[in-house]
Amino acid sequence: MNAIIYTQPGDSSVLTLVERPVPAPGPGEVRVRITVSGVNPTDWKARATTGRPLPFDEVTPNQDGAGTVDAVGDGVEDLSVGQRVWVYLAAHQRPTGTAAAYAVLPASRVVPLPDDASFALGASLGVPAMTAHRALTVHEDGPTRLAPGALAGRTVLVQGGAGAVGHAAIELAVWAGATVIATVSSDAKEALARAAGAHHVLQYPSDALADGIRELAPNGVEHIVEVAIADNAALDVEVVANHGTIGYYADNGGSTFTAAVRESFAKNVRWQGLLLYTVGESALTAAAEDVSAAVADGALSVGEEKGLPLTWFPLEETAAAHDAVEQGATGKVLIRVAD
């Protein structure tokens, strides 16, 4: 089979197209014929991190993907050959990511994909949608699960509403009944956030941004989904509601942040870090189940007309796909592995 590998960390030039035997699934594992591989920032960051040895002799990158179950190992009962699926965390503590014709994963990381959902959507779900789910389910008063009505009466602020996580957060929050305010940096990105379903969209940088959010949410916003905590911590504290939660999942804008102590504790603010790789199996299972329910309801989508433009690369150009994500490509970068 064709596979992209790297045997040492570094820039995208370390990625190489090779021919490898088709792997066999072991007990509790599933082999998926990958149709589409999704690229996330953590994919290129994991590849580029130097100063420590690789955990395996060679690594195939990319955590997310979608395709068809090709073989199942002993003990797998809920998945069958020929079933359409999406996968997540394929390369987490494993050498076999989705930038290959086939990937072997634990059955727990393989999720059925409805017939009317595209493989492009399936490959866009894992890290972005499950991160967004986590951000929306860590409020001290719940909910811990998302479903229609779960966020009724709540206001959600999505900082960076045109990114992949921001797009998923908007769609999931709207599906769950919240009022959604999104922030973006341009007119073009405003159009994307509105296409995703955001009720209100405000642009930054602006000295009037906090006033605009408070006008829309006089009592504050209960949930903040934050991509740039280093830049936005002060604003977040200013507009968050009493007992509100600020869920941050990236270090855009800087690797450290400071926050106003008195204003934070006076509002009983919860600062919640989010990382799928360490969040634990119960949270991953909840996210996968709820994201699947949203897909079944038609609440999650991809494509520019839905607010998430797609940029495609063939498998042999995986390096260029990684570079596109590193350089801040708008929307979702996908790799077409098979027709």
N, C-alpha and C positions, 0 to 999 in steps of 0.2 A: 504494500500500500504506500501511497505518497504521504509523507509527514514532514512537518517543519520541526527542526530540533535546534537546540544550542547546547554546547558542552562546556561553556564558560560564560560568566556574566559579561555584560558590555553593552555597547550601543546596538542598534538593529542589525548591523553588519554581521553579528555572530549567528544570526538566524540562517539556517541552511535547509534546502529542500532535499530530502533523502528518500530512499526506498527501504521500507521495513516490513517484516512479516506481519500479517494480520494477527493481533493479540487474541488470546483465548480468555474468556471470563472465568474467574475462579468462583468458589462458593459465595453466594450472596452478591455476586457481581453481574453486570449487564454489559454487553457489547453493543454500542450504538454506531450505526453508519451515519456519519455526520454529513448533513447537507449544508448547514450554515454555521459558521463559528462567529461568535461575538467578541469584540475587543473592548476591554475596559482599561482605565488608567492603571489599575493594579497589575495588569498583565505586562505592560512595558516596564513598570517600576520594579517588579520582581526580577525581570530579565536584566535590568540595568544596574541592580544593586551589586556593588563590588565590595571586596574586603572580607568576604566569607565564601567558603566552598559551596558548590551546588550540592543539594541533598541527594542527587542521583547522578549517574555518569552522563546521562543526557536527559534533557527535558523538552517535552512538547508543550508550548505555551497555550494560554487562553482558557479561562474558567467556564465560559458560557457557550452554549450551542444548541442545536436542534437537529433532529434527524429521525431515524427509524431503528427500532430495536432489531438487532441482527442475530443475537444469540443471548441466552440466559444461562447463568451458572446454577449449580445445585442450590436448592433452598429458596429460589426466587419464584414467588407464586403470583404476585400482583401485576407482573408485566409479561408480555408475550411477544414472540417474534412477529415482526410486521407492524407493531404498534408505533404510532407517531408520538414523539416525546420531545420535551425540552430538558436540558441538563444544567446543573449548576455546580460550582466548585470542583470542576473536573480535574484541575491541576493542583488542588490544595492537598499538600502532603503526598502527592502522587506524581509520577513522571508523565502521565498520559493526558494532556490537555486536548482541546477540541480542534487545534490546527493540524488535523490529520484526517485521513479518510475514515478511520475507525477510532473510537475511544472506549476504553473499558473503565467503568465506574462502579462504585457501590450502588446497589439498587435504590438506596435511600436518596440518592442525588439525581434520580431519573424520574421525570414527572410526565404523565400522559398529556398530550396536546390535542385539543379537539380538531376534528377534520376541517372545520371552517376557519381555523387559526393558521396563519402562514408560518413557515419555518423562520422567516425573517423576524416575526414577532417572537417566536419561541426563543430564538437566539439572543433576543434583547431583554429577556425577563430576568435572568438570574441575579447578578450583582446589582443592577439598578433597581429593579422592582422590589427585591427582597430587602435591600437597604432602605428604600422608601417605606416599606411596610414596617420595619423596625422603628424608624423615626416616628411613625404615627401611632405606635403602640407602647410607648414607654412613659406616658403620662401617669402620675401617681394615682389618678382616679380612673385609669383605664381609658379606652378599652385595650385589652391585650390581644384581641382578634379583630379583624376588619370584616365587615359585611354591610350590606345596605342598611343605613340608619345608625351604624355604630358611632359615627361622629356627628350625628344630628345636633344642631345647636352650637357646635364648636367652630372656631375660626382657625384656619391653618395658614401660616406664612411660609411660603416656599422661596427661599433665597436662591437665585439662580434657576429660574423656572424654565429655561430653555435647554438645560443639560439633560442627560439621560436619566439621572436620579430625580432631578427636578420634575421632568415630564411624568415619570411614573408616580411621583408623590402627588402631583396635581390630579392625575386620573384616579388614583386610589382614594384620595381624600374626597373628591367629588362623588365617586361611587359610594363612599361610606356616609355621604350626607353632609359634609362640611362646607362652609363658605371658604373659598380659597383666594388668598392674595398672593400674587407672585411678583418677584422683582427680577428685572432683566436689565441689560446694558445697552440696548439699541432698539430701534423701531422694528427691525427684522425679527429680533428675538421676542419682542412684544407680540408680534403676530403669531409666533410659534406657541407662546404660553397661552394665548387666547384660544388658539386652535385646540390645545390640549384640554381646554375647559375651565381655565382659571376665571373666576368671576370678576376679579379686579387685577390689573397689571400696572405696576409703577416702575419707573426707570431710575437707575442710579448711574453715576453719582449725582446726588441732589441734596442740597441743604434742607429741602422740604420733605425728604423721604419719611422721616419719623412722623411729621405732622400728617402726611397723607395716610400713613397706616393707622394712626390714632383716629383720624376722621372716619375711616372705614370700620374700625374696631375700637370704639370708645373705652371699652372695658379691658382692652388688651387681647392678644392672640394666645390661644391655649397651647398651640403646637407650633414650633418653628423647626423647619427642616433646613439645615444650615450647611452650605458648601464652603464657606469662607469665614470661619469663626474668627480668625486673626483680624480680618477687616471689619467684621460686623458685630463683635461682642457688645460694644457699647450701645449700638442701635437696638440689638436684640433685647437687652435688659430694659431699655426705655419703653419698648412696645409690648413686651410679654405680659400676660395676665398674671394675677396672683395665683401661685401654684402652677404656673405654666412650665413647659418643658422645652429646652433648646437642644435638639438632637443634631449633633455635628458629626460628619462622616468623612471629611476631607481637610487637607491643609492648604487649600487654595489661598493665596495671599500671605502665607507665612506659617512657620512651624511652631510658633508660640502665640498665646493670646493672654490679655489681661482683662479683668472685669471689675466693675465697681462693686466692692464688697457690700457696703451698706444697702445699696439699691437691690442687689441680688438677694441678700437674706431677708430684706424687708418684704420682698415679693415671694419668698419661699421658692425661689427658682431652682429647677432641677437641670443641671448641666449633664447631658447624657451623651457619652461617646458611643459611636456605632462602628463596629467592624465585623463583617459576616464570618471572617475566618476564625474568630475567637468567641463568637456570641453563644455557641452551644447548640446542641441538637434540637432541643425543644423549641427554641426560637426559630431555627431554620425550618423545622417541620411546620410550625404555625404559618410562617411566611409562605412556604411553598403551597400549602393548602389554600390559603386565602388568595394568593395571587392566581392560582388555578381557578378559583371560584370567580374572580374578577374577569379572567379571560373567557370563561364560559358565559358570563353575562355580557360580553362584548365591551367591557369597560376599559380594557387596555388595548392600545393600538400603536402602530408605527406608520411612518410616511410623513412627508412634509405637510400634507393636508390635515394631518392629525397632530401636528406639532413636533414631530421627531423625524427630521430628514435622515435618509439613509445614504451612506457612502460605501460603495462596494469595491472589493478587491478580489482577484483570484488567489488561490492558495499560494501560488509561487511568489506572490507579491505581499506576503505577510509582513515583511519588514516595512514596506511602505504603509501598510495598515497601522502598524505600531507607531510609526512616525506621525501619521495623521492624528492619532489620538494624543500623542505627546505634544503635538503642536496646537492642540485645542480645537480640533474639528467640531463643528456644530452638529448636534444630533448623535446618531449612532453609526459606528464603523463596523461593517460586517464583511466576512470573508466567505465567498462562494466556494465551498469545498466540492460539491457535487450538484448535478442538475436534478 
